[in-house]
């Protein structure tokens, strides 16, 4: 496997690990222990939302990059020759 083929899965794995860690921190700090209701202005919730948005933006950028880098030819006659 080429090095470039491993970049996207590795970045997804790293983002997933950070998301897991931040979610565990959020569960431990952003909710009241007695009632289970969310606290207002919990910083870990904002960080988790920002991380999710960043991952979505990076996924779209990687998809656009892959579409432009690996564009197929429009000549289909070669496929049936």
LINPEPE-V408912 format. One record per backbone hydrogen bond with DSSP energy under -1.0 kcal/mol. CO is the residue of the C=O (numbers start at 1). NH is the residue of the N-H. If there is no record, write none. Layout:
CO/NH
CO/NH
This chain:
6/10
7/11
8/12
9/13
10/14
11/15
12/16
13/17
14/18
15/19
16/20
17/21
18/22
19/23
20/24
21/25
22/26
23/27
24/28
25/29
26/30
30/39
32/36
37/32
42/46
43/47
44/48
45/49
46/50
47/51
48/52
49/53
50/54
51/55
52/56
53/57
54/58
55/59
56/60
57/61
58/62
59/63
60/64
61/65
62/66
63/67
64/68
65/69
66/70
74/76
